[in-house]
Amino acid sequence: MTPTYLDDIVDFHRERASHDDREWRERIETTRVAGPSFFEALSNRADAHVKVIAEVKRRSPSKGWIDEHLDASRLAREYHEGGASAVSVLTDGPHFAGSVEDLEAVRTVTTLPILRKDFTVSANDVVDAAAMGASAVLLIVAALSDEELTLFLDVATRCGLDALVEVHDHHEAGRAIDLGARIVGVNQRDLRTFEVSPDRAQAVIAALPAHVVTVAESGLTTVQDVQQAADAGFDAVLVGETFVRSPRPSLAVHSFAAVTRRPRD
């Protein structure tokens, strides 16, 4: 397979993790999340509206700077005001200009659950997410072996974290479900071409069990995009760039959160 941007980023993080000699088994005994549940925030299906995970995102490897002077605290307040169900915070520095400080800043201004969005490649990365005040951690199936996914899901549970398990196709979705994922994010962006395909996401969600909380990711720029995801049965959408670029992020979040979704059987 042709190398993707994900390969280079994951290689960087694996090299970083190889120098981390902290003992995660000891750390896990004293690190446990006490904040709000990411899973519960997304899984209330009595609410007919799509859930919005609003992202704090400064830049991307493919598009460069989105907002070089982003104020994480101010943006998080707008997200909360607009009706977001959760906040996602990029903490990867070299590729997305994110930081742990951004997540900690968001934690001080909102009671919403926070997803630490980074490239999780070690058990210490999972424990770190709990230690910095996140409610959930991102696990990218394309970047991890089955053994790693199993371990990281277990460590997350023991820390009181939820896990957003990201997939790109049916094969990855099958792996995620077989290993016990409760929240599955379907990334609509092709890792090789960078093209966004809602048809891909709709095909993948059709193969997911109804009890799994589903999240549509990437390429959601309009209310119509969100409605298409909701009509396909997605419980939630994860949106970053559109909100960051908006002159009124709270209003943009509100318009997306007003979309009704179609229940899955």
FENBELHU-V782270 format. One line per field, one symbol per residue. psi: psi as a letter, one per 40 degrees, with the letter a starting at -180 (. if undefined). A space follows every 10 residues. Layout:
psi: ???
This chain:
psi: ihiidddddd dddddddeeh eihdddddde hhheaihddd deegedheii ihhhhhhdii ddeahdgdfh hddddddddd defidihhhh ehdddefiid dddddddeei eiihhhhagh eidddddddd deeieiihhh deeiiddddd ddddddddee iihhhhiead ddddddddee hdhhhhhehh edeeihgddd ddddddeiid ehhihhiheg eidddddddd deehdiihhc ddddehdgdd ddddddeehi ihii.
